[in-house]
Structure formats: C-alpha cells, structure tokens
Amino acid sequence: MTRQQMIDINADMGEGFGRWRIADDDALLKIVSSASVACGFHAGDPDTMARTFALAKENGVAIGAHPGFADLAGFGRRQIPHSTGEIERLVAYQVGAAQAMAALAGHRITYVKAHGALGNLTETNDDVAAAVTRAVRAVDPSLICLTIALGAQHQLCREKGYPVRAEVFADRGYCGEGRMIPRAEPGAVITDPAAAAARAVNMVLSQAIPTREDCMIPTAMDSICIHSDTPAALAIAGAVRAALEKAGIAIRPFAP
C-alpha cells in the first residue's frame, strides 16, 4: 500500500483519575489503532494506566506515552512556566512511568506524544521541542516522537534523523499557518461526526490540512487524532474510521 492508502488513528486515553472516567476508553479501543495514554500529570494514575494498557493489548492497539504539564485541575491545557531542564525531567519521569505500567500489563510503549499545552509548545517553541525530544531520546532512543504536523518538534526530529511521525487532527480546526485554532475561538473544535469524517478523508487523500481560510496546506501525515474528551468522541471515532475504510484507506498503527 502507498502512504496515502494507509493511516493510523490515535486517541488520547486514560484521562480519568481514580474512579472518575472522562471517556469510554473501552469502546474507543475497538476503533482506534493507537492509544496515547496519560501518565499521571495532567490526568491518569497507575491503576488507570495499567488498565488502559491491558485493554489496548487485548484489542491489538499500539500504545504511547502522553506526558503533559503537572496540571490535574486544568487538564494540562494551561501553560505553566518551566525551564528546559524541568521540561526534560517531567517528560522523562512520565515516559518512564508509562513504560513501567505497560510492562506490568504485558504491553510495550512504542511512541511518545506531548499533551495539551506542552504539545502546543512543541509545535511553536524550538527550545521546548528540543527539551521534549531530548527527554524521549534519553529514556529510550527507539521511541518514536509523534509530533504535530508542520511543527517545530517534527522539523527538529527530521533534521536530526530521529524516529518521528506526523499527526493531524480530525476534531480540530486549523488556521492559515497550519496551526490549530485556539480552543477559545470559533471553529476550534469539530463535534459533528460527519464533518470530522469528511475532513479526515480529505486530509489523507490530499495529504494536506484544510484551513478556515479555505486553503490546503501540504504536509506528511501518519496519524489522525481524535480527542477522547471531545463531545461525541466515540461517534466521531466510529465515523472517521468508517469513512476512511470506505475510501479505501487501511487503518494501521504507525508503530506496531
């Protein structure tokens, strides 16, 4: 199959805490091909991580660590000032925790994807992108960095020859620079399953990101993300997968 005929679908998972669950991870794991699992800082805890990893293994779903800022109250979506050294340590700590809980569940972490505000900074801030990448490389250089398409971390990894894959979003709108529209602005979050599915097929077939200015920005893409806390996330995930397969696009994990 050519690259355009194959894509990964990943969802951010394990983002509850204790007895509280934010999404139907059990059902999502029957749809997606990769699961990016919270590591306890923005969401998640050891029990949630272990359970999610075990369920992913049962469903043949690849798993990644999803580190973020230590911000349970803000779900990791607030920028918290850190030095680059602090960012390295908080990422390394979370990746190590994810690897340990995955091993306990009999599964293996194959990639790392930064969450929320930290992920947004890896898109636009060269220093943060480098710090996150250094942390991943220090813990395990075989791990793939799943990065925002066209962002600083993706460019850095490509220049250095590090394992990297590019991610686009089915449930987020984009502006003219190929950046995601800030969540506070209209059009930032797409909650209509049919609209998200049509966008996903359009992106994969065109290998480009549609923007609110009606432009198409070319980019490589290896994975389509669906945020599990987006309203109707389960319906969106099902619609996206069905539409991709109907268009002849196979769903495969980018890092089995």
SULGIUR-V403003 format. One record per backbone hydrogen bond with DSSP energy under -1.0 kcal/mol. CO is the residue of the C=O (numbers start at 0). NH is the residue of the N-H. E is the energy in kcal/mol with one decimal. If there is no record, write none. Layout:
# SULGIUR-V403003
[[CO/NH/E] [CO/NH/E]]
This chain:
# SULGIUR-V403003
[[1/4/-1.2] [2/5/-1.3] [4/249/-3.0] [6/251/-2.1] [7/223/-2.8] [8/32/-2.4] [8/33/-1.9] [9/225/-2.0] [10/35/-2.5] [12/37/-2.4] [15/43/-3.1] [16/19/-2.2] [19/16/-2.5] [22/24/-1.5] [23/27/-2.3] [24/28/-2.4] [26/29/-1.4] [27/30/-2.1] [27/31/-2.5] [32/61/-2.2] [33/10/-1.4] [34/63/-2.6] [35/12/-3.2] [36/65/-2.2] [42/39/-2.3] [44/48/-2.9] [45/49/-2.6] [46/50/-2.4] [47/51/-2.5] [48/52/-2.6] [49/53/-2.3] [50/54/-2.4] [51/55/-2.4] [52/56/-2.2] [53/57/-2.1] [54/58/-1.7] [55/60/-3.0] [56/59/-1.4] [61/34/-2.4] [62/109/-2.5] [63/36/-2.8] [64/112/-2.8] [66/114/-2.9] [68/70/-1.8] [70/75/-1.9] [73/76/-1.9] [75/116/-2.5] [82/86/-2.1] [83/87/-2.3] [84/88/-2.1] [85/89/-2.5] [86/90/-2.2] [87/91/-2.7] [88/92/-2.5] [89/93/-1.6] [90/94/-2.7] [91/95/-2.4] [92/96/-2.0] [93/97/-2.4] [94/98/-2.5] [95/99/-2.1] [96/100/-2.4] [97/101/-2.4] [98/102/-2.3] [99/103/-2.0] [100/104/-1.5] [101/106/-2.9] [102/105/-1.2] [109/143/-2.1] [110/64/-2.3] [111/145/-2.6] [114/117/-1.1] [114/118/-1.9] [115/119/-2.6] [116/120/-1.8] [117/121/-1.6] [119/123/-1.0] [120/124/-3.3] [121/152/-2.0] [122/151/-1.8] [124/128/-2.6] [125/129/-2.2] [126/130/-2.2] [127/131/-2.7] [128/132/-2.0] [129/133/-2.7] [130/134/-2.1] [131/135/-2.1] [132/136/-2.6] [133/137/-2.3] [134/138/-2.0] [135/139/-2.6] [139/142/-2.0] [143/111/-2.6] [144/164/-2.3] [146/166/-2.5] [147/150/-2.2] [150/154/-2.0] [151/155/-2.5] [152/156/-2.6] [153/157/-2.2] [154/158/-2.4] [155/159/-2.2] [156/160/-1.1] [156/161/-2.3] [162/144/-2.2] [164/146/-2.7] [165/221/-2.9] [165/222/-1.6] [166/148/-2.5] [167/224/-2.9] [170/189/-2.6] [172/180/-2.5] [173/211/-2.2] [174/177/-2.2] [178/174/-2.9] [181/184/-2.3] [184/187/-1.5] [187/172/-2.1] [191/195/-2.5] [192/196/-2.5] [193/197/-2.3] [194/198/-2.2] [195/199/-2.3] [196/200/-2.2] [197/201/-2.3] [198/202/-2.8] [199/203/-2.4] [200/204/-2.6] [201/205/-2.1] [202/206/-1.8] [202/207/-1.1] [206/218/-2.1] [208/216/-2.6] [210/213/-1.9] [214/210/-2.3] [216/208/-2.6] [221/7/-1.5] [222/167/-2.4] [223/9/-2.5] [224/169/-2.1] [226/229/-1.6] [229/232/-1.5] [231/235/-2.7] [232/236/-2.9] [233/237/-2.3] [234/238/-2.4] [235/239/-2.8] [236/240/-2.4] [237/241/-2.4] [238/242/-2.4] [239/243/-2.4] [240/244/-2.5] [241/245/-2.3] [242/246/-1.6] [243/248/-2.6] [244/247/-1.6] [249/6/-2.3]]
